[in-house]
Amino acid sequence: MANSVDSDLDEFRIPNTPRNAADIFRRHINAAMAETTAIADDVTALRHGEELVSRLPTLAYYARTTPTEPFDEGGE
């Protein structure tokens, strides 16, 4: 976090020119977009997890109704 604070302090030391203002804006918008992407990825993973959990009863139903062969423990 020290880098973030140093970066914020550097903005006050940089001469106020249109180019520097654009660079600062671009840096902030890139950071905001990265955070938004991370949140979107989390939401996508959550949705996939919810869908998987919702399908578990269906998968378990087929597992219960499918006949199985006797379990061979020793390979004799």
Backbone atoms as SQL, in Angstrom:
CREATE TABLE atoms (id INTEGER PRIMARY KEY, chain TEXT, resi INTEGER, resn TEXT, atom TEXT, x REAL, y REAL, z REAL);
INSERT INTO atoms VALUES
  (1, 'A', 1, 'MET', 'N', 0.811, -1.198, 0.000),
  (2, 'A', 1, 'MET', 'CA', 0.000, 0.000, 0.000),
  (3, 'A', 1, 'MET', 'C', 0.859, 1.267, 0.000),
  (4, 'A', 2, 'ALA', 'N', 2.103, 1.139, 0.402),
  (5, 'A', 2, 'ALA', 'CA', 2.963, 2.318, 0.423),
  (6, 'A', 2, 'ALA', 'C', 3.114, 2.889, -0.980),
  (7, 'A', 3, 'ASN', 'N', 3.187, 2.022, -1.979),
  (8, 'A', 3, 'ASN', 'CA', 3.315, 2.500, -3.351),
  (9, 'A', 3, 'ASN', 'C', 2.101, 3.317, -3.767),
  (10, 'A', 4, 'SER', 'N', 0.923, 2.908, -3.337),
  (11, 'A', 4, 'SER', 'CA', -0.293, 3.636, -3.669),
  (12, 'A', 4, 'SER', 'C', -0.263, 5.036, -3.063),
  (13, 'A', 5, 'VAL', 'N', 0.162, 5.117, -1.811),
  (14, 'A', 5, 'VAL', 'CA', 0.237, 6.424, -1.143),
  (15, 'A', 5, 'VAL', 'C', 1.283, 7.288, -1.814),
  (16, 'A', 6, 'ASP', 'N', 2.459, 6.706, -2.104),
  (17, 'A', 6, 'ASP', 'CA', 3.506, 7.468, -2.775),
  (18, 'A', 6, 'ASP', 'C', 3.025, 7.955, -4.134),
  (19, 'A', 7, 'SER', 'N', 2.304, 7.105, -4.844),
  (20, 'A', 7, 'SER', 'CA', 1.793, 7.474, -6.155),
  (21, 'A', 7, 'SER', 'C', 0.810, 8.637, -6.037),
  (22, 'A', 8, 'ASP', 'N', -0.065, 8.575, -5.042),
  (23, 'A', 8, 'ASP', 'CA', -1.026, 9.663, -4.843),
  (24, 'A', 8, 'ASP', 'C', -0.310, 10.958, -4.489),
  (25, 'A', 9, 'LEU', 'N', 0.734, 10.866, -3.675),
  (26, 'A', 9, 'LEU', 'CA', 1.479, 12.068, -3.307),
  (27, 'A', 9, 'LEU', 'C', 2.224, 12.633, -4.509),
  (28, 'A', 10, 'ASP', 'N', 2.720, 11.762, -5.382),
  (29, 'A', 10, 'ASP', 'CA', 3.431, 12.227, -6.571),
  (30, 'A', 10, 'ASP', 'C', 2.535, 13.077, -7.463),
  (31, 'A', 11, 'GLU', 'N', 1.242, 12.795, -7.465),
  (32, 'A', 11, 'GLU', 'CA', 0.329, 13.567, -8.300),
  (33, 'A', 11, 'GLU', 'C', 0.325, 15.043, -7.909),
  (34, 'A', 12, 'PHE', 'N', 0.575, 15.320, -6.635),
  (35, 'A', 12, 'PHE', 'CA', 0.584, 16.712, -6.192),
  (36, 'A', 12, 'PHE', 'C', 1.909, 17.390, -6.514),
  (37, 'A', 13, 'ARG', 'N', 2.950, 16.616, -6.755),
  (38, 'A', 13, 'ARG', 'CA', 4.266, 17.173, -7.068),
  (39, 'A', 13, 'ARG', 'C', 4.458, 17.370, -8.569),
  (40, 'A', 14, 'ILE', 'N', 3.649, 16.695, -9.384),
  (41, 'A', 14, 'ILE', 'CA', 3.786, 16.781, -10.838),
  (42, 'A', 14, 'ILE', 'C', 3.231, 18.127, -11.304),
  (43, 'A', 15, 'PRO', 'N', 3.966, 18.820, -12.183),
  (44, 'A', 15, 'PRO', 'CA', 3.438, 20.089, -12.706),
  (45, 'A', 15, 'PRO', 'C', 2.088, 19.869, -13.378),
  (46, 'A', 16, 'ASN', 'N', 1.183, 20.801, -13.175),
  (47, 'A', 16, 'ASN', 'CA', -0.177, 20.665, -13.695),
  (48, 'A', 16, 'ASN', 'C', -0.216, 21.095, -15.158),
  (49, 'A', 17, 'THR', 'N', -0.068, 20.127, -16.035),
  (50, 'A', 17, 'THR', 'CA', -0.167, 20.376, -17.471),
  (51, 'A', 17, 'THR', 'C', -1.245, 19.450, -18.022),
  (52, 'A', 18, 'PRO', 'N', -1.790, 19.774, -19.175),
  (53, 'A', 18, 'PRO', 'CA', -2.820, 18.899, -19.752),
  (54, 'A', 18, 'PRO', 'C', -2.327, 17.456, -19.954),
  (55, 'A', 19, 'ARG', 'N', -1.080, 17.315, -20.382),
  (56, 'A', 19, 'ARG', 'CA', -0.545, 15.961, -20.598),
  (57, 'A', 19, 'ARG', 'C', -0.447, 15.201, -19.278),
  (58, 'A', 20, 'ASN', 'N', 0.056, 15.847, -18.233),
  (59, 'A', 20, 'ASN', 'CA', 0.165, 15.185, -16.932),
  (60, 'A', 20, 'ASN', 'C', -1.216, 14.867, -16.368),
  (61, 'A', 21, 'ALA', 'N', -2.154, 15.785, -16.552),
  (62, 'A', 21, 'ALA', 'CA', -3.516, 15.529, -16.079),
  (63, 'A', 21, 'ALA', 'C', -4.109, 14.324, -16.807),
  (64, 'A', 22, 'ALA', 'N', -3.857, 14.221, -18.107),
  (65, 'A', 22, 'ALA', 'CA', -4.355, 13.077, -18.878),
  (66, 'A', 22, 'ALA', 'C', -3.700, 11.782, -18.408),
  (67, 'A', 23, 'ASP', 'N', -2.403, 11.832, -18.103),
  (68, 'A', 23, 'ASP', 'CA', -1.708, 10.640, -17.607),
  (69, 'A', 23, 'ASP', 'C', -2.275, 10.189, -16.266),
  (70, 'A', 24, 'ILE', 'N', -2.531, 11.144, -15.377),
  (71, 'A', 24, 'ILE', 'CA', -3.106, 10.813, -14.064),
  (72, 'A', 24, 'ILE', 'C', -4.501, 10.226, -14.242),
  (73, 'A', 25, 'PHE', 'N', -5.303, 10.854, -15.109),
  (74, 'A', 25, 'PHE', 'CA', -6.652, 10.344, -15.364),
  (75, 'A', 25, 'PHE', 'C', -6.592, 8.927, -15.925),
  (76, 'A', 26, 'ARG', 'N', -5.701, 8.694, -16.888),
  (77, 'A', 26, 'ARG', 'CA', -5.560, 7.374, -17.502),
  (78, 'A', 26, 'ARG', 'C', -5.150, 6.337, -16.452),
  (79, 'A', 27, 'ARG', 'N', -4.248, 6.710, -15.555),
  (80, 'A', 27, 'ARG', 'CA', -3.820, 5.788, -14.502),
  (81, 'A', 27, 'ARG', 'C', -4.987, 5.427, -13.591),
  (82, 'A', 28, 'HIS', 'N', -5.781, 6.426, -13.217),
  (83, 'A', 28, 'HIS', 'CA', -6.929, 6.169, -12.340),
  (84, 'A', 28, 'HIS', 'C', -8.003, 5.342, -13.053),
  (85, 'A', 29, 'ILE', 'N', -8.271, 5.634, -14.312),
  (86, 'A', 29, 'ILE', 'CA', -9.302, 4.885, -15.030),
  (87, 'A', 29, 'ILE', 'C', -8.851, 3.442, -15.247),
  (88, 'A', 30, 'ASN', 'N', -7.558, 3.228, -15.501),
  (89, 'A', 30, 'ASN', 'CA', -7.048, 1.862, -15.655),
  (90, 'A', 30, 'ASN', 'C', -7.181, 1.080, -14.355),
  (91, 'A', 31, 'ALA', 'N', -6.889, 1.726, -13.231),
  (92, 'A', 31, 'ALA', 'CA', -7.028, 1.053, -11.931),
  (93, 'A', 31, 'ALA', 'C', -8.491, 0.716, -11.660),
  (94, 'A', 32, 'ALA', 'N', -9.385, 1.646, -11.979),
  (95, 'A', 32, 'ALA', 'CA', -10.815, 1.398, -11.764),
  (96, 'A', 32, 'ALA', 'C', -11.310, 0.268, -12.661),
  (97, 'A', 33, 'MET', 'N', -10.861, 0.234, -13.900),
  (98, 'A', 33, 'MET', 'CA', -11.276, -0.833, -14.817),
  (99, 'A', 33, 'MET', 'C', -10.745, -2.189, -14.360),
  (100, 'A', 34, 'ALA', 'N', -9.529, -2.217, -13.823),
  (101, 'A', 34, 'ALA', 'CA', -8.969, -3.476, -13.326),
  (102, 'A', 34, 'ALA', 'C', -9.794, -3.993, -12.153),
  (103, 'A', 35, 'GLU', 'N', -10.199, -3.087, -11.260),
  (104, 'A', 35, 'GLU', 'CA', -11.032, -3.496, -10.126),
  (105, 'A', 35, 'GLU', 'C', -12.393, -3.994, -10.615),
  (106, 'A', 36, 'THR', 'N', -12.954, -3.311, -11.604),
  (107, 'A', 36, 'THR', 'CA', -14.247, -3.727, -12.156),
  (108, 'A', 36, 'THR', 'C', -14.139, -5.106, -12.794),
  (109, 'A', 37, 'THR', 'N', -13.052, -5.350, -13.512),
  (110, 'A', 37, 'THR', 'CA', -12.841, -6.659, -14.132),
  (111, 'A', 37, 'THR', 'C', -12.723, -7.741, -13.074),
  (112, 'A', 38, 'ALA', 'N', -12.003, -7.464, -11.997),
  (113, 'A', 38, 'ALA', 'CA', -11.851, -8.447, -10.921),
  (114, 'A', 38, 'ALA', 'C', -13.202, -8.765, -10.289),
  (115, 'A', 39, 'ILE', 'N', -14.017, -7.742, -10.087),
  (116, 'A', 39, 'ILE', 'CA', -15.351, -7.958, -9.506),
  (117, 'A', 39, 'ILE', 'C', -16.209, -8.769, -10.473),
  (118, 'A', 40, 'ALA', 'N', -16.145, -8.445, -11.761),
  (119, 'A', 40, 'ALA', 'CA', -16.926, -9.186, -12.757),
  (120, 'A', 40, 'ALA', 'C', -16.498, -10.648, -12.803),
  (121, 'A', 41, 'ASP', 'N', -15.195, -10.901, -12.694),
  (122, 'A', 41, 'ASP', 'CA', -14.711, -12.286, -12.674),
  (123, 'A', 41, 'ASP', 'C', -15.251, -13.029, -11.465),
  (124, 'A', 42, 'ASP', 'N', -15.286, -12.357, -10.308),
  (125, 'A', 42, 'ASP', 'CA', -15.830, -12.986, -9.098),
  (126, 'A', 42, 'ASP', 'C', -17.312, -13.310, -9.273),
  (127, 'A', 43, 'VAL', 'N', -18.055, -12.382, -9.867),
  (128, 'A', 43, 'VAL', 'CA', -19.493, -12.599, -10.077),
  (129, 'A', 43, 'VAL', 'C', -19.712, -13.761, -11.041),
  (130, 'A', 44, 'THR', 'N', -18.898, -13.830, -12.100),
  (131, 'A', 44, 'THR', 'CA', -19.015, -14.934, -13.058),
  (132, 'A', 44, 'THR', 'C', -18.738, -16.267, -12.376),
  (133, 'A', 45, 'ALA', 'N', -17.695, -16.324, -11.561),
  (134, 'A', 45, 'ALA', 'CA', -17.377, -17.564, -10.844),
  (135, 'A', 45, 'ALA', 'C', -18.511, -17.938, -9.899),
  (136, 'A', 46, 'LEU', 'N', -19.091, -16.940, -9.244),
  (137, 'A', 46, 'LEU', 'CA', -20.208, -17.198, -8.338),
  (138, 'A', 46, 'LEU', 'C', -21.401, -17.774, -9.103),
  (139, 'A', 47, 'ARG', 'N', -21.694, -17.216, -10.265),
  (140, 'A', 47, 'ARG', 'CA', -22.819, -17.724, -11.064),
  (141, 'A', 47, 'ARG', 'C', -22.573, -19.159, -11.520),
  (142, 'A', 48, 'HIS', 'N', -21.346, -19.449, -11.940),
  (143, 'A', 48, 'HIS', 'CA', -21.032, -20.823, -12.340),
  (144, 'A', 48, 'HIS', 'C', -21.173, -21.770, -11.152),
  (145, 'A', 49, 'GLY', 'N', -20.732, -21.334, -9.984),
  (146, 'A', 49, 'GLY', 'CA', -20.869, -22.155, -8.783),
  (147, 'A', 49, 'GLY', 'C', -22.322, -22.398, -8.430),
  (148, 'A', 50, 'GLU', 'N', -23.139, -21.358, -8.532),
  (149, 'A', 50, 'GLU', 'CA', -24.570, -21.513, -8.239),
  (150, 'A', 50, 'GLU', 'C', -25.221, -22.484, -9.221),
  (151, 'A', 51, 'GLU', 'N', -24.836, -22.392, -10.493),
  (152, 'A', 51, 'GLU', 'CA', -25.408, -23.304, -11.487),
  (153, 'A', 51, 'GLU', 'C', -24.988, -24.746, -11.197),
  (154, 'A', 52, 'LEU', 'N', -23.733, -24.930, -10.834),
  (155, 'A', 52, 'LEU', 'CA', -23.257, -26.273, -10.510),
  (156, 'A', 52, 'LEU', 'C', -24.013, -26.844, -9.316),
  (157, 'A', 53, 'VAL', 'N', -24.166, -26.035, -8.272),
  (158, 'A', 53, 'VAL', 'CA', -24.883, -26.498, -7.082),
  (159, 'A', 53, 'VAL', 'C', -26.331, -26.818, -7.429),
  (160, 'A', 54, 'SER', 'N', -26.945, -26.021, -8.285),
  (161, 'A', 54, 'SER', 'CA', -28.340, -26.284, -8.647),
  (162, 'A', 54, 'SER', 'C', -28.482, -27.581, -9.442),
  (163, 'A', 55, 'ARG', 'N', -27.420, -28.009, -10.133),
  (164, 'A', 55, 'ARG', 'CA', -27.469, -29.242, -10.926),
  (165, 'A', 55, 'ARG', 'C', -27.130, -30.484, -10.099),
  (166, 'A', 56, 'LEU', 'N', -26.580, -30.320, -8.913),
  (167, 'A', 56, 'LEU', 'CA', -26.167, -31.479, -8.122),
  (168, 'A', 56, 'LEU', 'C', -27.293, -32.469, -7.839),
  (169, 'A', 57, 'PRO', 'N', -28.491, -32.029, -7.463),
  (170, 'A', 57, 'PRO', 'CA', -29.552, -33.016, -7.230),
  (171, 'A', 57, 'PRO', 'C', -29.852, -33.858, -8.471),
  (172, 'A', 58, 'THR', 'N', -29.796, -33.250, -9.640),
  (173, 'A', 58, 'THR', 'CA', -30.031, -33.993, -10.877),
  (174, 'A', 58, 'THR', 'C', -28.935, -35.030, -11.091),
  (175, 'A', 59, 'LEU', 'N', -27.699, -34.626, -10.870),
  (176, 'A', 59, 'LEU', 'CA', -26.592, -35.569, -11.033),
  (177, 'A', 59, 'LEU', 'C', -26.685, -36.697, -10.017),
  (178, 'A', 60, 'ALA', 'N', -27.053, -36.363, -8.792),
  (179, 'A', 60, 'ALA', 'CA', -27.179, -37.381, -7.748),
  (180, 'A', 60, 'ALA', 'C', -28.319, -38.338, -8.076),
  (181, 'A', 61, 'TYR', 'N', -29.396, -37.849, -8.675),
  (182, 'A', 61, 'TYR', 'CA', -30.531, -38.704, -9.033),
  (183, 'A', 61, 'TYR', 'C', -30.078, -39.791, -10.008),
  (184, 'A', 62, 'TYR', 'N', -29.342, -39.390, -11.046),
  (185, 'A', 62, 'TYR', 'CA', -28.873, -40.379, -12.021),
  (186, 'A', 62, 'TYR', 'C', -27.901, -41.365, -11.385),
  (187, 'A', 63, 'ALA', 'N', -27.087, -40.900, -10.478),
  (188, 'A', 63, 'ALA', 'CA', -26.142, -41.793, -9.808),
  (189, 'A', 63, 'ALA', 'C', -26.887, -42.819, -8.965),
  (190, 'A', 64, 'ARG', 'N', -27.986, -42.434, -8.331),
  (191, 'A', 64, 'ARG', 'CA', -28.745, -43.357, -7.480),
  (192, 'A', 64, 'ARG', 'C', -29.517, -44.381, -8.304),
  (193, 'A', 65, 'THR', 'N', -29.963, -44.008, -9.486),
  (194, 'A', 65, 'THR', 'CA', -30.821, -44.906, -10.263),
  (195, 'A', 65, 'THR', 'C', -30.044, -45.765, -11.251),
  (196, 'A', 66, 'THR', 'N', -28.765, -45.470, -11.445),
  (197, 'A', 66, 'THR', 'CA', -27.970, -46.258, -12.378),
  (198, 'A', 66, 'THR', 'C', -27.486, -47.526, -11.686),
  (199, 'A', 67, 'PRO', 'N', -27.766, -48.702, -12.266),
  (200, 'A', 67, 'PRO', 'CA', -27.276, -49.931, -11.643),
  (201, 'A', 67, 'PRO', 'C', -25.750, -49.971, -11.664),
  (202, 'A', 68, 'THR', 'N', -25.177, -50.503, -10.616),
  (203, 'A', 68, 'THR', 'CA', -23.720, -50.569, -10.531),
  (204, 'A', 68, 'THR', 'C', -23.277, -52.016, -10.429),
  (205, 'A', 69, 'GLU', 'N', -22.066, -52.245, -10.842),
  (206, 'A', 69, 'GLU', 'CA', -21.456, -53.569, -10.717),
  (207, 'A', 69, 'GLU', 'C', -20.961, -53.738, -9.286),
  (208, 'A', 70, 'PRO', 'N', -20.878, -54.971, -8.805),
  (209, 'A', 70, 'PRO', 'CA', -20.313, -55.189, -7.464),
  (210, 'A', 70, 'PRO', 'C', -18.894, -54.636, -7.399),
  (211, 'A', 71, 'PHE', 'N', -18.552, -54.059, -6.263),
  (212, 'A', 71, 'PHE', 'CA', -17.241, -53.430, -6.081),
  (213, 'A', 71, 'PHE', 'C', -16.186, -54.502, -5.865),
  (214, 'A', 72, 'ASP', 'N', -15.125, -54.462, -6.656),
  (215, 'A', 72, 'ASP', 'CA', -14.035, -55.431, -6.542),
  (216, 'A', 72, 'ASP', 'C', -12.896, -54.777, -5.782),
  (217, 'A', 73, 'GLU', 'N', -12.656, -55.209, -4.552),
  (218, 'A', 73, 'GLU', 'CA', -11.648, -54.571, -3.712),
  (219, 'A', 73, 'GLU', 'C', -10.240, -55.079, -3.963),
  (220, 'A', 74, 'GLY', 'N', -10.078, -56.361, -4.235),
  (221, 'A', 74, 'GLY', 'CA', -8.728, -56.893, -4.296),
  (222, 'A', 74, 'GLY', 'C', -8.249, -57.271, -5.682),
  (223, 'A', 75, 'GLY', 'N', -9.104, -57.285, -6.630),
  (224, 'A', 75, 'GLY', 'CA', -8.700, -57.678, -7.964),
  (225, 'A', 75, 'GLY', 'C', -8.404, -59.167, -8.073),
  (226, 'A', 76, 'GLU', 'N', -8.996, -59.969, -7.208),
  (227, 'A', 76, 'GLU', 'CA', -8.746, -61.419, -7.200),
  (228, 'A', 76, 'GLU', 'C', -9.514, -62.120, -8.283);
